[in-house]
Amino acid sequence: MVNTDIPKHYTASPSSFSGTPHLTINRDVAKDLDSTNVFEGPEKLLEVWFSASPASLPASAAPHGLKIVSSNTWKEMLDLVNCQVLSIVESEHVDAYLLSESSMFVFPHKLILKTCGTTTLLSGLPRILEIAALAAGFPHVIGNPVNSIATAATPYRVFYSRKNFLFPDLQRGPHRSWRDEVKSLDKLFLGGSAYMIGKMNGEHWYLYLTEPNTVLTPPATPDRIETETKILDLPIVEAGTMGQIDNIDGEHDETLELLMTDLEEENAKQFYLEHASTVAEGRHFQQAHKARMAAQRHLKTINECDLEHMSLHGNDCIDNGDTLDVFSNTSSDSSEVYSSEEEDSFPTELTTEGHALGTVVSECSGLADVYSASKYPDARIDAYIFSPCGFSANGVVPAAQEGDGTHYFTVHVTPEPHCSYASFETNVPSRQTGKETAEVIEQVVNIFKPGRFSVTLFEAKPPENWDENDLDALAELKAAERQAARKNARMESIKGYRRVDRIVHDLEGYELVFRYYERWDWEGGAPRLGEIAY
């Protein structure tokens, strides 16, 4: 007897094996989602660092830092943000939470929270500080009645950013304007800096950040001065100094973010539930047919064997009149591609929103190939498609070489023509991928074919205390300068697009490069700004 059923506990994924990322799905939340009324694609992005690296956790912190915090605790915090957990991919270095509105990544030393729609992300920040203190043991202060929290961990550094909203009037809480967001952050942190990068009457991007070793804001006084938003619309750093981007000692923290609008409509269709189900159905029956044909060819070979010769060798278990059919519940006619029974057996999960169809979209769209399984065999992608449309995915990417840690990427898509938007964010270092940053950008852009998109690239700067007499360090710096010059030139020519804006800014410990592109054949008119002031 041949049993072709797949065991119920088998996931057919890398998480089936010990030591690789493990997926947990929250089916109670996933079954009730509907993206019909979600229009605001551009996300709010928060990074809270509690130490400079996983290796430098303070002595008071738990051995695994924030990763020691239970998922239930994070879920309670996310209630304040107005989003829910769909699934979790757990790994040694990072836990990736796929949310009903975007994503969250929990490292030992930092938390990254990215939410779209009308979520109230900053409403969860005081609770994040409290959790880091009480559950993860990070250094903290007791009591801050102004912020209504009893305990707050002292962050190492905080970053908050977002693109200009398309529909700002729909936002709630502290997100009704950039000025309100800055006020909310100033209530928590002392000495923060706020920036608007890009054209006030064009595509632009907002950033708030604190300096290293952030200080919590003491109780406010009536004459407290509001943080001024600096407007950056011209290059601040000359191209020749861009070599400082690459870290001399090889420890290179970088984050690449693509924010794409006006998606090409044919390409956007692949992120609709109906289209994804049709693709999945075709793949399902094609695979079933191939398996059936392969089995029939194999059985034909067996039946044509010299049975007399087999008998002489003791193999007399098959008679001339017997035919073994492992697909006995389907037609044996090889000319019939699909039988009615096969059609009836089409899995229900490939007709409804959820993770199964999300995986199909991830593979068929090409997103799964950005960091391919051939180079990253232990990588895990957790994807979800919404009803009637919309798509989210988290990728956990263990380094190809041991010692480089685990990185992430995340993708979110709103495909409706009147508000189409897609984002791609990753901290996988370009030196690790074997690809230039421009190649990754082109690969992603070709999936969506946006009319316009912006790129932000954060890269850590080398330490400033290196010895000028160290010839090896000087040689590495010169090589880094040449590499940065090549990268800069390559980024100027993304295939099919013209670069409209480029702004470079020198931040504390980082270089920030903002670029804005439009497709050469784009005829959509002026950008749909929504929010044109702060």
C-alpha positions as CSV (number, residue, x, y, z in Angstrom):
1,M,0.0,0.0,0.0
2,V,1.3,3.4,-0.9
3,N,0.1,6.4,1.2
4,T,0.5,9.7,-0.6
5,D,-1.2,11.9,2.1
6,I,0.9,14.6,3.6
7,P,1.1,14.3,7.4
8,K,-0.9,17.0,9.2
9,H,2.1,18.1,11.3
10,Y,4.4,18.5,8.2
11,T,4.9,22.2,7.2
12,A,7.2,21.6,4.1
13,S,9.2,24.7,5.2
14,P,12.6,25.3,6.8
15,S,10.8,25.6,10.1
16,S,10.3,21.9,10.1
17,F,13.9,21.5,11.1
18,S,15.5,22.4,14.4
19,G,17.6,25.6,14.5
20,T,15.8,27.5,11.8
21,P,13.1,30.2,12.0
22,H,9.7,28.8,13.4
23,L,6.3,30.1,12.3
24,T,3.3,30.5,14.6
25,I,-0.1,31.6,13.0
26,N,-2.8,33.4,15.0
27,R,-5.8,31.9,13.1
28,D,-8.4,33.7,15.3
29,V,-7.3,37.1,14.0
30,A,-6.5,36.0,10.5
31,K,-9.9,34.6,9.7
32,D,-11.8,38.0,10.2
33,L,-9.6,40.4,8.3
34,D,-10.9,42.5,5.4
35,S,-8.8,45.2,3.7
36,T,-11.8,46.9,1.9
37,N,-11.5,50.2,3.8
38,V,-7.7,50.4,4.3
39,F,-6.5,53.2,2.1
40,E,-3.5,54.8,3.8
41,G,-0.6,52.7,2.6
42,P,2.4,54.8,3.8
43,E,3.6,53.5,7.1
44,K,4.7,55.0,10.3
45,L,8.1,53.5,11.3
46,L,9.5,53.4,14.8
47,E,12.9,52.0,15.9
48,V,13.7,52.0,19.6
49,W,17.2,50.9,20.5
50,F,18.0,50.1,24.1
51,S,21.7,49.3,23.5
52,A,24.1,49.8,20.5
53,S,24.2,46.1,19.7
54,P,23.1,42.7,21.0
55,A,26.6,42.2,22.4
56,S,26.4,45.4,24.5
57,L,23.3,44.7,26.5
58,P,23.5,46.4,30.0
59,A,24.3,44.2,32.9
60,S,20.7,44.6,34.3
61,A,19.1,43.4,31.1
62,A,17.8,39.8,30.6
63,P,20.3,37.6,28.7
64,H,18.2,37.7,25.6
65,G,17.1,41.3,26.1
66,L,13.7,42.2,24.5
67,K,13.3,38.7,23.1
68,I,12.6,37.4,26.6
69,V,9.3,39.4,26.5
70,S,6.3,37.1,25.8
71,S,4.2,37.5,22.7
72,N,1.1,38.1,24.9
73,T,2.8,41.2,26.4
74,W,3.6,42.5,22.9
75,K,0.0,41.8,21.8
76,E,-1.3,43.9,24.7
77,M,0.9,46.8,23.6
78,L,-0.3,46.5,20.1
79,D,-3.9,46.9,21.2
80,L,-2.9,50.5,22.0
81,V,-1.6,50.8,18.4
82,N,-4.9,49.4,17.1
83,C,-3.4,46.4,15.2
84,Q,-3.2,42.7,15.9
85,V,-0.8,39.8,15.4
86,L,-1.4,37.5,12.5
87,S,1.7,35.2,12.9
88,I,5.2,35.1,14.3
89,V,8.4,33.8,12.9
90,E,10.8,33.1,15.8
91,S,14.6,32.8,15.3
92,E,17.7,33.0,17.4
93,H,18.4,36.6,16.7
94,V,15.0,38.2,15.8
95,D,11.3,37.5,16.2
96,A,9.2,38.8,13.2
97,Y,5.6,39.6,13.9
98,L,3.3,39.9,10.9
99,L,0.5,42.3,11.9
100,S,-2.9,43.1,10.6
101,E,-1.4,46.5,9.7
102,S,2.3,45.8,8.7
103,S,5.1,44.4,10.9
104,M,7.1,44.3,14.1
105,F,10.6,43.0,14.6
106,V,12.0,42.2,18.1
107,F,15.8,41.9,18.5
108,P,17.6,41.5,21.9
109,H,18.6,45.2,21.8
110,K,16.0,47.0,19.7
111,L,12.4,46.9,18.5
112,I,11.2,48.0,15.1
113,L,7.4,48.7,14.7
114,K,5.9,49.6,11.3
115,T,2.2,50.2,10.9
116,C,0.0,51.6,8.1
117,G,-3.6,52.7,7.9
118,T,-5.0,54.8,10.7
119,T,-3.0,53.0,13.4
120,T,-1.9,55.0,16.4
121,L,1.7,53.8,16.6
122,L,3.1,56.5,19.0
123,S,0.3,55.6,21.5
124,G,2.2,52.4,22.1
125,L,5.6,54.0,22.7
126,P,5.2,54.7,26.4
127,R,4.2,51.0,26.9
128,I,7.2,49.8,24.9
129,L,9.5,51.8,27.3
130,E,7.6,50.3,30.3
131,I,7.9,46.7,28.9
132,A,11.6,47.1,28.3
133,A,12.1,48.1,31.9
134,L,9.8,45.7,33.7
135,A,10.0,42.6,31.5
136,A,13.4,42.9,29.9
137,G,15.4,44.6,32.8
138,F,16.8,47.5,30.9
139,P,17.9,50.6,33.0
140,H,15.0,52.8,33.7
141,V,13.5,55.7,35.7
142,I,10.6,55.4,38.1
143,G,7.5,57.5,37.6
144,N,6.7,60.2,35.1
145,P,3.2,61.5,35.8
146,V,3.2,63.7,32.7
147,N,3.4,60.6,30.4
148,S,1.1,58.5,32.6
149,I,3.6,55.6,32.9
150,A,5.0,54.3,36.2
151,T,8.3,53.1,34.8
152,A,10.2,53.8,31.6
153,A,13.4,52.3,30.2
154,T,16.0,54.8,29.0
155,P,16.6,54.1,25.3
156,Y,20.0,54.2,23.7
157,R,18.5,55.8,20.6
158,V,15.1,56.4,19.0
159,F,14.1,56.9,15.3
160,Y,10.7,57.7,14.0
161,S,9.9,58.3,10.3
162,R,7.3,58.3,7.6
163,K,6.4,59.4,4.1
164,N,3.9,62.2,3.7
165,F,0.4,60.8,4.2
166,L,-1.9,60.4,1.2
167,F,-5.1,60.9,3.3
168,P,-4.0,62.8,6.5
169,D,-7.6,63.7,7.5
170,L,-8.2,60.0,8.3
171,Q,-5.4,59.8,10.9
172,R,-6.1,59.6,14.6
173,G,-4.5,60.4,17.9
174,P,-1.0,61.9,17.7
175,H,-0.8,61.3,14.0
176,R,-3.1,64.1,12.7
177,S,0.0,66.1,11.7
178,W,3.7,65.9,11.8
179,R,3.8,68.7,14.4
180,D,1.5,66.7,16.7
181,E,3.8,63.7,16.3
182,V,6.9,65.8,17.2
183,K,5.1,67.1,20.3
184,S,4.2,63.6,21.3
185,L,7.9,62.5,21.0
186,D,9.2,65.6,22.7
187,K,7.1,64.7,25.8
188,L,9.1,61.5,26.1
189,F,12.6,62.4,24.9
190,L,14.9,65.4,25.6
191,G,16.9,66.9,22.8
192,G,15.3,65.2,19.8
193,S,15.7,66.5,16.2
194,A,13.0,66.7,13.6
195,Y,13.5,66.9,9.8
196,M,11.5,67.2,6.7
197,I,13.4,65.8,3.7
198,G,12.3,66.6,0.2
199,K,10.0,69.2,-1.4
200,M,7.3,70.8,0.7
201,N,5.0,70.8,-2.4
202,G,6.3,67.4,-3.7
203,E,7.1,63.9,-2.4
204,H,8.8,64.2,1.0
205,W,9.8,62.2,4.1
206,Y,9.7,63.1,7.8
207,L,12.3,62.0,10.4
208,Y,12.6,62.4,14.2
209,L,15.6,61.0,16.0
210,T,17.5,61.3,19.2
211,E,21.2,61.3,19.9
212,P,23.0,58.3,21.3
213,N,22.3,57.7,25.0
214,T,18.9,59.3,24.9
215,V,17.6,61.2,27.9
216,L,14.0,61.0,28.9
217,T,12.1,64.3,29.2
218,P,11.5,65.5,32.7
219,P,8.1,66.8,33.7
220,A,7.2,69.6,31.2
221,T,7.2,73.3,32.1
222,P,4.8,75.8,30.6
223,D,7.5,77.5,28.6
224,R,9.0,74.4,27.1
225,I,10.2,75.1,23.5
226,E,8.8,72.9,20.7
227,T,11.4,71.1,18.6
228,E,11.8,72.8,15.3
229,T,11.5,70.8,12.1
230,K,14.5,71.4,9.9
231,I,13.7,71.3,6.1
232,L,16.4,69.6,4.1
233,D,15.9,70.2,0.3
234,L,19.5,70.5,-0.8
235,P,22.6,68.2,-0.6
236,I,24.3,68.8,2.8
237,V,27.3,66.6,2.1
238,E,29.4,66.7,-1.0
239,A,29.6,63.5,-3.1
240,G,33.3,63.2,-2.5
241,T,32.8,62.6,1.2
242,M,30.4,59.8,0.8
243,G,33.2,57.2,1.4
244,Q,32.6,57.7,5.1
245,I,29.4,55.7,4.8
246,D,31.1,52.3,4.9
247,N,32.3,51.2,8.3
248,I,36.1,50.5,8.4
249,D,35.8,47.6,10.9
250,G,33.1,45.8,8.8
251,E,30.4,46.2,11.4
252,H,27.9,47.9,9.1
253,D,24.4,48.8,10.1
254,E,22.3,49.9,7.2
255,T,18.6,50.1,6.4
256,L,17.2,50.4,2.9
257,E,13.6,51.6,2.4
258,L,11.6,51.9,-0.9
259,L,8.3,53.7,-0.8
260,M,6.4,53.3,-4.1
261,T,3.2,54.9,-5.4
262,D,1.1,54.8,-8.6
263,L,1.8,51.1,-9.2
264,E,1.3,49.8,-12.7
265,E,-2.2,48.3,-12.7
266,E,-1.4,45.0,-14.4
267,N,1.4,44.3,-11.9
268,A,-0.8,45.3,-9.0
269,K,-3.4,42.7,-9.9
270,Q,-1.2,39.9,-8.5
271,F,-1.9,41.3,-5.0
272,Y,-5.7,40.8,-5.3
273,L,-7.2,37.7,-3.7
274,E,-9.1,36.6,-6.8
275,H,-6.1,36.8,-9.0
276,A,-3.9,35.0,-6.4
277,S,-6.5,32.2,-6.1
278,T,-6.6,31.7,-9.9
279,V,-2.8,31.5,-10.0
280,A,-2.8,29.0,-7.1
281,E,-5.5,26.9,-8.8
282,G,-3.4,26.7,-12.0
283,R,-0.3,25.8,-10.1
284,H,-2.1,23.2,-8.0
285,F,-3.6,21.3,-10.9
286,Q,-0.4,21.6,-13.0
287,Q,1.6,20.0,-10.2
288,A,-1.0,17.3,-9.7
289,H,-1.0,16.5,-13.4
290,K,2.8,16.4,-13.5
291,A,2.8,14.0,-10.5
292,R,0.1,11.9,-12.1
293,M,2.0,11.6,-15.4
294,A,5.3,10.8,-13.6
295,A,3.5,8.0,-11.6
296,Q,1.9,6.6,-14.8
297,R,5.2,6.6,-16.6
298,H,6.8,4.8,-13.6
299,L,4.1,2.2,-13.4
300,K,4.2,1.6,-17.2
301,T,7.9,0.9,-16.8
302,I,7.2,-1.6,-14.0
303,N,4.4,-3.4,-16.0
304,E,6.7,-3.7,-19.0
305,C,9.4,-5.5,-17.0
306,D,10.3,-9.1,-17.9
307,L,8.2,-10.7,-15.1
308,E,9.8,-14.0,-15.8
309,H,13.2,-12.5,-15.1
310,M,11.8,-10.9,-11.9
311,S,10.4,-14.2,-10.8
312,L,13.8,-15.9,-11.2
313,H,15.2,-13.4,-8.8
314,G,12.4,-14.0,-6.2
315,N,10.3,-10.9,-7.1
316,D,7.0,-12.6,-7.8
317,C,4.7,-10.1,-6.0
318,I,3.3,-8.6,-9.2
319,D,1.2,-10.5,-11.6
320,N,0.7,-9.7,-15.3
321,G,-2.8,-8.7,-14.8
322,D,-2.2,-6.4,-11.8
323,T,-1.7,-2.6,-12.1
324,L,-0.7,-0.6,-9.1
325,D,-2.4,2.9,-9.2
326,V,-1.4,5.3,-6.4
327,F,-4.1,7.7,-7.8
328,S,-6.8,5.0,-7.8
329,N,-9.5,7.7,-6.9
330,T,-8.8,9.6,-10.1
331,S,-9.0,8.8,-13.8
332,S,-6.2,6.7,-15.3
333,D,-6.6,8.4,-18.7
334,S,-3.4,10.2,-19.2
335,S,-5.0,12.5,-21.8
336,E,-7.3,13.9,-19.2
337,V,-5.4,16.7,-17.4
338,Y,-7.9,17.4,-14.6
339,S,-10.6,15.1,-13.3
340,S,-13.7,16.2,-11.4
341,E,-12.3,14.6,-8.3
342,E,-9.1,16.7,-8.6
343,E,-11.2,19.8,-9.0
344,D,-13.2,18.9,-5.9
345,S,-10.0,18.4,-3.9
346,F,-8.6,22.0,-4.6
347,P,-7.6,23.2,-1.1
348,T,-10.0,25.6,0.5
349,E,-7.1,27.7,1.9
350,L,-6.1,28.5,-1.7
351,T,-9.5,30.2,-2.3
352,T,-9.5,32.5,0.8
353,E,-7.3,35.1,2.3
354,G,-4.5,34.1,4.5
355,H,-1.0,32.7,4.6
356,A,-1.3,29.9,2.0
357,L,-2.2,32.3,-0.8
358,G,0.3,34.8,0.6
359,T,3.0,32.3,0.0
360,V,1.8,31.8,-3.6
361,V,2.0,35.5,-4.2
362,S,5.4,35.8,-2.6
363,E,6.8,33.2,-5.0
364,C,5.0,34.1,-8.2
365,S,5.6,37.9,-7.9
366,G,9.3,37.4,-7.4
367,L,9.6,38.7,-3.9
368,A,10.9,35.4,-2.7
369,D,13.8,35.7,-5.1
370,V,15.1,39.0,-3.7
371,Y,17.0,37.0,-1.1
372,S,16.9,33.6,-2.8
373,A,16.8,30.2,-1.1
374,S,19.9,29.2,-3.1
375,K,22.0,31.8,-1.2
376,Y,20.0,31.9,2.0
377,P,18.6,28.3,2.5
378,D,17.5,29.0,6.1
379,A,15.6,32.1,5.2
380,R,11.9,32.1,6.1
381,I,9.1,34.2,4.5
382,D,5.8,34.8,6.3
383,A,3.3,36.2,3.8
384,Y,-0.4,37.0,3.9
385,I,-2.9,38.2,1.3
386,F,-6.0,40.1,2.4
387,S,-9.6,40.2,1.1
388,P,-10.4,41.6,-1.4
389,C,-6.8,42.8,-1.9
390,G,-3.6,43.8,-0.1
391,F,-0.5,42.0,0.8
392,S,2.0,41.8,3.7
393,A,5.2,39.8,4.1
394,N,8.1,39.5,6.6
395,G,11.3,37.8,5.8
396,V,13.8,36.5,8.3
397,V,17.2,36.1,6.7
398,P,20.0,34.3,8.6
399,A,23.4,35.3,7.3
400,A,25.0,33.1,4.7
401,Q,28.2,33.2,6.8
402,E,28.1,32.4,10.5
403,G,28.7,35.3,12.8
404,D,26.9,37.9,10.6
405,G,23.7,37.6,12.6
406,T,20.1,37.5,11.3
407,H,18.5,40.3,9.2
408,Y,15.0,41.0,8.0
409,F,13.0,42.4,5.1
410,T,9.4,43.4,5.0
411,V,6.9,44.2,2.2
412,H,3.5,45.8,2.3
413,V,1.2,46.5,-0.7
414,T,-2.0,48.5,-1.2
415,P,-2.9,47.8,-4.9
416,E,-6.1,49.7,-5.4
417,P,-5.6,52.2,-8.3
418,H,-6.9,55.3,-6.5
419,C,-4.4,54.8,-3.7
420,S,-1.8,52.3,-4.8
421,Y,1.3,52.0,-2.7
422,A,4.0,49.5,-1.9
423,S,6.9,49.5,0.5
424,F,10.0,47.4,0.8
425,E,12.4,47.7,3.8
426,T,15.5,45.6,4.7
427,N,18.6,45.7,6.8
428,V,20.3,42.9,5.0
429,P,23.8,44.4,4.3
430,S,24.7,44.9,0.6
431,R,28.1,43.5,1.3
432,Q,26.5,40.2,2.3
433,T,24.1,39.8,-0.7
434,G,26.7,40.0,-3.4
435,K,24.4,42.6,-5.1
436,E,24.8,46.3,-5.4
437,T,22.1,48.3,-3.6
438,A,20.9,49.5,-7.0
439,E,20.4,45.9,-8.1
440,V,18.1,45.2,-5.2
441,I,16.2,48.4,-5.9
442,E,15.8,47.4,-9.6
443,Q,14.6,43.9,-8.7
444,V,12.0,45.2,-6.3
445,V,10.9,48.1,-8.6
446,N,10.4,45.6,-11.5
447,I,7.9,43.7,-9.4
448,F,5.6,46.7,-8.9
449,K,6.6,49.1,-11.7
450,P,5.6,52.3,-9.7
451,G,5.1,55.6,-11.5
452,R,7.3,57.1,-8.8
453,F,9.2,56.0,-5.7
454,S,11.6,57.3,-3.1
455,V,14.5,55.6,-1.5
456,T,16.0,56.2,1.9
457,L,19.3,54.6,2.9
458,F,20.7,54.8,6.4
459,E,24.3,53.7,6.7
460,A,26.5,53.7,9.8
461,K,29.6,55.9,9.7
462,P,33.0,54.5,10.7
463,P,34.3,55.5,14.2
464,E,36.1,58.8,14.2
465,N,38.9,57.8,16.5
466,W,40.9,55.7,14.0
467,D,44.7,56.3,13.8
468,E,45.7,58.4,10.7
469,N,49.1,56.7,10.8
470,D,47.5,53.2,10.5
471,L,48.2,52.4,6.9
472,D,45.9,49.4,6.8
473,A,43.0,51.5,8.1
474,L,43.9,54.2,5.6
475,A,43.9,51.7,2.7
476,E,40.5,50.4,3.8
477,L,39.1,53.9,4.0
478,K,40.3,54.7,0.5
479,A,38.8,51.5,-0.8
480,A,35.5,52.4,1.0
481,E,35.6,55.8,-0.7
482,R,36.0,54.2,-4.1
483,Q,33.2,51.7,-3.4
484,A,30.9,54.5,-2.3
485,A,31.6,56.5,-5.4
486,R,30.7,53.5,-7.6
487,K,27.5,52.9,-5.5
488,N,26.5,56.6,-5.9
489,A,27.0,56.5,-9.6
490,R,25.0,53.3,-10.0
491,M,22.2,54.7,-7.9
492,E,21.8,57.6,-10.3
493,S,20.7,55.3,-13.1
494,I,17.9,53.0,-12.0
495,K,16.7,51.3,-15.2
496,G,13.5,52.8,-16.6
497,Y,13.6,55.8,-14.1
498,R,15.0,59.2,-13.9
499,R,16.3,60.5,-10.6
500,V,14.6,63.7,-9.6
501,D,15.9,64.5,-6.2
502,R,19.0,63.5,-4.1
503,I,19.6,64.7,-0.6
504,V,22.5,63.6,1.6
505,H,22.5,64.4,5.3
506,D,25.1,63.8,8.0
507,L,23.4,62.6,11.1
508,E,25.0,61.6,14.5
509,G,26.6,58.2,13.6
510,Y,24.9,57.8,10.3
511,E,24.7,59.0,6.8
512,L,21.2,59.4,5.3
513,V,20.7,59.5,1.6
514,F,17.2,60.3,0.2
515,R,16.4,59.9,-3.5
516,Y,13.2,60.3,-5.5
517,Y,12.6,58.8,-8.9
518,E,9.9,59.0,-11.6
519,R,9.4,56.5,-14.4
520,W,10.5,57.8,-17.8
521,D,7.1,57.0,-19.5
522,W,5.0,58.2,-16.5
523,E,2.1,60.4,-17.6
524,G,0.2,60.5,-14.3
525,G,0.7,64.1,-13.6
526,A,1.7,65.7,-10.3
527,P,2.2,63.5,-7.2
528,R,-0.8,62.8,-5.1
529,L,0.5,64.6,-2.0
530,G,-2.3,64.6,0.5
531,E,-0.1,66.2,3.2
532,I,1.9,69.1,1.9
533,A,2.9,70.8,5.2
534,Y,3.8,69.9,8.7
